[in-house]
Amino acid sequence: MIKSMKSLNIDCYKIVLKKEFDKDEKMDLTQIELTPVDEKYIDAITKLLNYFSQKSELMGIEKIYRQGELLRPQFTGRRKKYEIPAIGLAVSVISYDRTRGVLRCRPLNLDELRKFYKYDDIIFETSHGEFLNNVSWFLELSQTYPFSIVRLFKVLYNSREEVLEAFLKNIYKNYVDALNETLKHLKVPTKPTLTKDALNRDMYIIVYRCQRSFVSAVLTPDIIRKIFDTGINKLIFSNTVAYLLTPDESVAFYYSSILNYLVHEVKVFNGSFVINQYGRPVKAVKIANLEWAGEEWQFKVAELSRVIHKKARPVVLKSLELPENIELFEVVDRGEDIKIKEKLGERVENIIQRLITDIPEVKEVFREIDKNVDKKLIKEAIREVATVK
């Protein structure tokens, strides 16, 4: 029996790769070596325990969620090159027959499934009521850009996995091979991130990517109400995004600008983003001494950010080669969601530069923050979210 953690005086080693591996490539054990490090087991494990147990706090923020919910398969189900495609839970509503009360839908990864399974098409019909009982709005990393959310998608969802599984078996009964892959990967949260019933007061939601470049945007109470007024009364944030809650509008827009500023500063310092961010950006804000304090310059940043949020989305859409009049969300999207999903993926750094060029307030807000920060602290903060030479 181990009497205490201090008794675990075990040597630690660092894994060194002799060659670069593709993220889907099978690891060749002959191409790795272990090199000893000075740190002992207790030191290494304590760091991890401290990270996962520490309580993240920011002035002005009521609650911090380092990541959203795990839901699979979101779009494809493929995680490795050798795995075969699954029908993703994200769907497009291509038409709605109001007389019959029937919706016709397709999965967003239709083209991939056609190519692999040689299906002519994948389409299902369901009643309006059944659809609303088994669907949620959905936001993940690829839909989130600086000062802007491109589109909210719809995913088939029920908090009771067995109910969702039965629904999937019914609507996709003609596509058994692809459906079986979906069921093999199926994972849904026991409850959505947000529901209409849970909205007992106005809250602003600051969303940021929690992998690599942690760009941020704000969902306002007005937008959230309109989302739920569609009849789809659930919203799920993917585990690829983190989010902060505040009842204060100025606080929300301020922090969104601060996060986007720090992303920009990573490139200013020629940094390379770490893969997994989660709570790191929150810690970086604290290290940089950029917490909300109600100072005059911070209110100015918040007001500029509010203006930028109104102007940014058309610029982002244009950068993604999408029509500038696309709505943030549509229940009956007539296949548009499939086209939009295919366009996502433009590098964030390119988008930020486009925003700086096209929207004067972006340059102004970054300049205002620069005037009120210690660059030594900024560099220290950036080391929390990126590697800097």
C-alpha positions as CSV (number, residue, x, y, z in Angstrom):
1,M,0.0,0.0,0.0
2,I,1.2,3.5,-0.8
3,K,1.3,5.5,2.4
4,S,1.5,8.9,0.8
5,M,2.0,10.6,-2.5
6,K,5.5,11.7,-1.4
7,S,6.6,8.1,-1.4
8,L,6.2,8.0,-5.2
9,N,9.8,8.9,-6.0
10,I,9.6,7.7,-9.6
11,D,11.8,8.9,-12.5
12,C,10.0,10.7,-15.4
13,Y,11.0,10.6,-19.0
14,K,10.2,12.7,-22.0
15,I,9.1,11.1,-25.3
16,V,11.2,12.3,-28.2
17,L,10.1,11.6,-31.8
18,K,12.8,10.8,-34.2
19,K,10.5,11.7,-37.1
20,E,7.3,13.7,-37.6
21,F,4.1,11.7,-37.5
22,D,0.8,12.6,-39.2
23,K,-2.0,12.9,-36.6
24,D,-3.7,9.8,-38.1
25,E,-0.5,7.8,-38.7
26,K,0.2,4.7,-36.7
27,M,3.0,5.2,-34.2
28,D,6.2,3.3,-35.0
29,L,7.8,2.5,-31.7
30,T,11.3,2.3,-33.3
31,Q,10.9,6.0,-34.1
32,I,10.6,7.2,-30.5
33,E,13.1,7.4,-27.6
34,L,12.8,8.2,-23.9
35,T,15.1,10.8,-22.4
36,P,15.2,11.3,-18.6
37,V,14.1,14.6,-17.1
38,D,14.9,16.1,-13.7
39,E,11.2,16.1,-12.7
40,K,9.9,13.3,-10.5
41,Y,6.5,11.7,-10.8
42,I,5.0,13.6,-7.9
43,D,6.1,16.9,-9.4
44,A,4.6,16.1,-12.8
45,I,1.3,14.7,-11.5
46,T,0.9,17.6,-9.1
47,K,1.0,20.1,-12.0
48,L,-1.8,18.2,-13.7
49,L,-3.9,17.9,-10.5
50,N,-3.5,21.5,-9.8
51,Y,-4.6,22.5,-13.3
52,F,-7.8,20.4,-13.3
53,S,-8.7,21.2,-9.7
54,Q,-8.1,25.0,-9.7
55,K,-11.0,27.3,-9.9
56,S,-10.8,29.7,-12.8
57,E,-12.0,33.2,-12.0
58,L,-12.2,36.5,-13.9
59,M,-13.5,39.8,-12.5
60,G,-16.9,40.5,-14.0
61,I,-17.5,36.9,-15.0
62,E,-20.0,34.7,-13.2
63,K,-19.0,31.3,-14.5
64,I,-16.2,29.9,-16.7
65,Y,-16.5,26.7,-18.7
66,R,-13.2,25.5,-20.0
67,Q,-14.9,23.4,-22.6
68,G,-18.4,22.5,-23.8
69,E,-20.0,19.1,-24.3
70,L,-18.8,16.0,-26.1
71,L,-21.2,15.0,-28.9
72,R,-20.2,12.5,-31.6
73,P,-20.2,12.2,-34.5
74,Q,-20.7,15.8,-35.1
75,F,-20.0,15.9,-38.8
76,T,-18.4,12.7,-40.0
77,G,-17.4,10.3,-37.3
78,R,-14.0,9.6,-38.9
79,R,-11.1,10.0,-36.4
80,K,-8.4,8.1,-38.2
81,K,-7.6,7.6,-41.8
82,Y,-8.4,3.9,-41.6
83,E,-11.8,4.5,-40.1
84,I,-14.8,4.7,-42.4
85,P,-17.3,7.6,-42.5
86,A,-20.4,7.7,-40.4
87,I,-23.5,9.8,-40.8
88,G,-22.8,12.9,-38.9
89,L,-25.5,14.2,-36.5
90,A,-25.4,17.7,-38.1
91,V,-28.2,18.0,-40.6
92,S,-29.6,20.4,-43.2
93,V,-33.4,20.9,-43.5
94,I,-33.9,21.1,-47.2
95,S,-37.7,21.6,-47.2
96,Y,-40.7,21.8,-45.0
97,D,-44.2,20.8,-46.1
98,R,-46.4,22.8,-43.8
99,T,-49.6,21.1,-45.0
100,R,-48.3,17.7,-44.0
101,G,-46.1,19.0,-41.2
102,V,-43.1,17.1,-42.6
103,L,-39.5,18.1,-43.0
104,R,-37.0,16.6,-45.4
105,C,-33.4,16.5,-44.2
106,R,-29.9,15.5,-45.3
107,P,-26.7,15.1,-43.2
108,L,-24.0,17.8,-43.7
109,N,-21.4,15.2,-44.7
110,L,-23.6,14.0,-47.6
111,D,-20.9,14.2,-50.3
112,E,-18.4,12.1,-48.2
113,L,-21.1,9.4,-47.6
114,R,-22.1,9.3,-51.3
115,K,-18.5,8.9,-52.4
116,F,-17.7,6.1,-49.9
117,Y,-21.0,4.1,-49.8
118,K,-22.0,4.9,-53.4
119,Y,-25.4,6.1,-52.2
120,D,-27.4,8.2,-54.7
121,D,-28.6,10.3,-51.9
122,I,-29.2,10.3,-48.2
123,I,-32.4,11.9,-47.2
124,F,-35.0,11.4,-44.5
125,E,-38.4,12.7,-43.6
126,T,-39.8,13.3,-40.2
127,S,-42.7,15.1,-38.6
128,H,-42.2,18.6,-37.3
129,G,-42.9,17.5,-33.7
130,E,-40.5,14.6,-33.9
131,F,-37.8,16.8,-35.3
132,L,-38.2,19.4,-32.6
133,N,-38.0,16.7,-29.9
134,N,-34.7,15.3,-31.4
135,V,-32.7,18.4,-32.5
136,S,-30.5,21.1,-31.0
137,W,-28.7,24.1,-32.2
138,F,-24.9,23.5,-32.2
139,L,-21.7,25.5,-32.1
140,E,-18.2,24.2,-32.4
141,L,-14.7,25.5,-33.1
142,S,-15.0,25.8,-36.9
143,Q,-18.0,28.0,-36.7
144,T,-16.3,30.5,-34.4
145,Y,-14.2,33.4,-35.8
146,P,-12.8,36.6,-34.3
147,F,-15.7,38.9,-33.3
148,S,-18.1,36.7,-35.2
149,I,-20.0,33.4,-35.3
150,V,-20.5,32.3,-38.9
151,R,-23.4,29.9,-38.5
152,L,-25.2,27.9,-35.9
153,F,-25.8,24.3,-37.2
154,K,-28.5,21.8,-36.2
155,V,-27.7,18.4,-34.8
156,L,-29.9,15.5,-34.1
157,Y,-29.9,15.2,-30.3
158,N,-31.8,13.8,-27.4
159,S,-30.5,13.7,-23.8
160,R,-31.5,10.1,-23.6
161,E,-29.1,8.3,-25.9
162,E,-31.4,5.3,-26.4
163,V,-34.2,7.5,-27.6
164,L,-31.9,9.2,-30.1
165,E,-30.6,5.8,-31.2
166,A,-34.1,4.6,-31.9
167,F,-34.8,7.8,-33.8
168,L,-31.7,7.4,-35.9
169,K,-32.5,3.8,-36.7
170,N,-36.0,4.9,-37.9
171,I,-34.9,7.8,-40.1
172,Y,-31.8,6.1,-41.6
173,K,-33.1,2.6,-41.9
174,N,-32.3,2.6,-45.7
175,Y,-28.7,3.4,-45.0
176,V,-27.7,0.7,-42.6
177,D,-24.0,0.5,-43.3
178,A,-23.4,4.2,-42.7
179,L,-25.8,4.2,-39.8
180,N,-24.0,1.3,-38.0
181,E,-20.8,3.5,-38.1
182,T,-22.8,6.3,-36.5
183,L,-24.1,4.1,-33.7
184,K,-20.6,2.8,-33.1
185,H,-19.3,6.3,-32.4
186,L,-22.5,7.8,-30.9
187,K,-22.0,9.9,-27.8
188,V,-24.4,12.6,-26.5
189,P,-24.4,14.9,-23.4
190,T,-26.9,14.1,-20.7
191,K,-28.2,17.7,-21.1
192,P,-27.7,20.5,-23.5
193,T,-25.5,23.5,-22.7
194,L,-28.5,25.9,-22.6
195,T,-32.3,25.6,-22.9
196,K,-35.0,28.1,-23.3
197,D,-36.4,27.1,-19.9
198,A,-33.1,27.8,-18.2
199,L,-33.1,31.4,-19.3
200,N,-34.4,33.0,-16.1
201,R,-32.4,36.2,-16.8
202,D,-30.3,37.9,-19.5
203,M,-26.8,36.5,-19.8
204,Y,-24.0,37.3,-22.3
205,I,-22.0,34.4,-23.5
206,I,-18.3,34.9,-24.5
207,V,-17.3,32.0,-26.7
208,Y,-13.7,31.1,-27.7
209,R,-12.0,28.3,-29.5
210,C,-10.2,26.0,-27.1
211,Q,-7.8,24.5,-29.6
212,R,-4.9,26.5,-31.0
213,S,-6.0,30.1,-31.9
214,F,-8.6,31.0,-29.2
215,V,-10.5,33.6,-31.1
216,S,-13.7,34.9,-29.5
217,A,-17.2,36.2,-30.2
218,V,-20.2,37.2,-28.1
219,L,-23.7,35.8,-28.1
220,T,-26.1,38.4,-26.7
221,P,-29.4,37.7,-24.8
222,D,-31.3,39.1,-27.8
223,I,-29.6,36.6,-30.2
224,I,-30.2,33.8,-27.7
225,R,-33.9,34.6,-27.5
226,K,-34.2,34.7,-31.2
227,I,-32.4,31.3,-31.5
228,F,-35.0,29.7,-29.2
229,D,-37.9,31.5,-30.7
230,T,-37.4,29.2,-33.8
231,G,-39.0,26.3,-31.9
232,I,-35.6,24.5,-31.4
233,N,-35.2,25.2,-27.7
234,K,-31.8,23.6,-27.0
235,L,-28.2,24.8,-27.7
236,I,-25.1,22.7,-27.4
237,F,-21.5,24.1,-27.3
238,S,-19.0,21.5,-28.5
239,N,-16.1,20.4,-26.4
240,T,-13.9,22.3,-28.9
241,V,-15.1,25.6,-27.5
242,A,-14.9,27.2,-24.1
243,Y,-17.3,29.9,-22.8
244,L,-17.8,32.5,-20.1
245,L,-21.1,33.9,-18.7
246,T,-21.7,37.4,-17.5
247,P,-24.8,39.5,-17.1
248,D,-22.8,42.7,-18.0
249,E,-22.8,43.7,-21.6
250,S,-19.6,45.8,-21.3
251,V,-17.7,43.0,-19.6
252,A,-18.7,40.6,-22.3
253,F,-17.6,42.7,-25.2
254,Y,-14.4,43.8,-23.4
255,Y,-13.2,40.2,-22.8
256,S,-14.0,39.1,-26.3
257,S,-11.7,41.9,-27.6
258,I,-9.0,41.0,-25.1
259,L,-9.0,37.4,-26.2
260,N,-8.8,38.4,-29.9
261,Y,-6.0,40.9,-29.0
262,L,-4.0,38.2,-27.3
263,V,-4.4,35.9,-30.4
264,H,-3.1,38.7,-32.5
265,E,-0.2,39.3,-30.1
266,V,0.9,35.7,-30.4
267,K,1.7,36.4,-34.0
268,V,3.3,39.7,-33.2
269,F,5.7,37.8,-30.9
270,N,6.2,35.1,-33.6
271,G,4.6,32.5,-31.3
272,S,3.1,29.2,-32.2
273,F,-0.2,28.3,-30.5
274,V,-0.3,25.3,-28.2
275,I,-2.8,22.7,-29.4
276,N,-5.1,22.5,-26.4
277,Q,-6.1,25.8,-24.8
278,Y,-9.2,25.2,-22.6
279,G,-8.4,27.4,-19.4
280,R,-5.1,28.7,-20.7
281,P,-6.5,32.0,-22.3
282,V,-8.3,32.8,-19.0
283,K,-5.0,32.4,-17.2
284,A,-3.2,34.5,-19.8
285,V,-5.7,37.4,-19.3
286,K,-4.9,37.3,-15.6
287,I,-1.1,37.2,-16.2
288,A,-1.4,40.1,-18.5
289,N,-3.2,42.1,-15.8
290,L,-6.1,42.6,-18.2
291,E,-9.0,41.7,-15.9
292,W,-12.1,43.9,-15.9
293,A,-11.8,46.7,-13.4
294,G,-14.4,49.2,-14.8
295,E,-11.7,51.6,-15.9
296,E,-12.5,54.3,-18.5
297,W,-10.3,52.7,-21.2
298,Q,-11.9,49.4,-20.7
299,F,-15.4,50.8,-21.3
300,K,-13.9,52.3,-24.5
301,V,-12.6,48.9,-25.5
302,A,-16.1,47.4,-24.8
303,E,-17.8,50.0,-26.9
304,L,-15.4,49.5,-29.8
305,S,-15.9,45.8,-29.5
306,R,-19.6,46.2,-29.7
307,V,-19.2,48.1,-33.0
308,I,-16.7,45.5,-34.4
309,H,-19.1,42.7,-33.6
310,K,-21.8,44.4,-35.8
311,K,-19.4,44.9,-38.7
312,A,-17.2,41.7,-38.5
313,R,-19.6,39.0,-39.7
314,P,-20.0,40.3,-43.3
315,V,-16.2,40.6,-43.6
316,V,-15.7,37.1,-42.2
317,L,-18.3,35.7,-44.6
318,K,-16.7,37.4,-47.5
319,S,-13.3,36.1,-46.5
320,L,-14.8,32.6,-46.5
321,E,-16.3,33.2,-49.9
322,L,-19.8,33.1,-48.6
323,P,-22.7,35.5,-49.4
324,E,-22.7,38.4,-46.9
325,N,-26.4,38.1,-46.3
326,I,-26.4,34.6,-44.8
327,E,-28.3,34.5,-41.6
328,L,-26.7,33.4,-38.3
329,F,-29.2,30.5,-38.1
330,E,-32.1,29.0,-40.1
331,V,-34.3,26.1,-39.3
332,V,-35.2,25.4,-43.0
333,D,-31.9,26.2,-44.6
334,R,-32.6,24.6,-47.9
335,G,-29.2,22.9,-48.1
336,E,-27.2,26.1,-47.3
337,D,-25.7,24.5,-44.2
338,I,-24.0,21.9,-46.3
339,K,-22.4,24.6,-48.5
340,I,-21.4,26.7,-45.5
341,K,-19.7,23.7,-43.7
342,E,-17.6,23.1,-46.8
343,K,-16.3,26.7,-46.7
344,L,-15.2,26.8,-43.1
345,G,-11.5,26.4,-42.3
346,E,-9.8,29.7,-43.3
347,R,-6.8,30.4,-41.1
348,V,-7.7,32.7,-38.2
349,E,-4.6,34.8,-38.7
350,N,-5.7,35.7,-42.2
351,I,-9.2,36.7,-41.0
352,I,-7.8,38.9,-38.2
353,Q,-5.6,40.7,-40.8
354,R,-8.6,41.2,-43.0
355,L,-10.6,42.6,-40.1
356,I,-7.7,45.0,-39.3
357,T,-7.7,46.2,-42.9
358,D,-11.4,46.5,-43.4
359,I,-12.7,47.7,-40.0
360,P,-11.0,50.8,-38.6
361,E,-12.3,50.0,-35.1
362,V,-10.3,46.8,-34.9
363,K,-7.0,48.6,-35.3
364,E,-8.3,51.2,-32.9
365,V,-9.3,48.7,-30.2
366,F,-5.9,46.9,-30.4
367,R,-4.1,50.3,-30.2
368,E,-6.2,51.2,-27.1
369,I,-5.3,48.0,-25.4
370,D,-1.6,48.5,-26.3
371,K,-1.7,51.8,-24.6
372,N,-2.8,50.3,-21.3
373,V,-0.7,47.1,-21.0
374,D,2.8,46.2,-20.0
375,K,4.4,44.4,-22.9
376,K,6.6,42.4,-20.6
377,L,3.4,41.0,-19.0
378,I,1.9,40.4,-22.4
379,K,4.9,38.3,-23.5
380,E,4.7,36.4,-20.2
381,A,0.9,35.8,-20.8
382,I,1.6,34.6,-24.3
383,R,3.9,31.9,-23.0
384,E,0.8,30.4,-21.4
385,V,-1.0,29.9,-24.7
386,A,1.9,29.6,-27.2
387,T,5.5,28.7,-27.6
388,V,7.7,31.8,-28.2
389,K,11.3,31.7,-29.3
